[in-house]
Amino acid sequence: MHYVIHALDKPGALPTRLANYDAHKAYLAQAKVRTVISGPLVADDGETMIGSCFVVEADSKDEVLAFHDNDPFKAAGVWEHVHINPFLKRVDNR
């Protein structure tokens, strides 16, 4: 099943995000949960990172919660609000 993780950063979290970016990328590369697509959410300027969005594939929501709980960005306190929801993919134009 697919899940969407929508995470908004705490105010002023950009320096912490950047300091933990390499650890975050390394974590995603080795995680059991498969990332279908992911990337930073950005402000209206199209550049300033303000959060993260993932579409992942996992056998259960518990796996996704564990995946999220072990992310270096979570450990560093980057995110203020996180929503994790099951997702039914209807269109994929890739």
Beta strands, then each sheet from edge to edge (+ up, - down):
strand 1: 2-9
strand 2: 34-42
strand 3: 49-57
strand 4: 79-87
sheet 1: 2+ 3- 1+ 4-
end
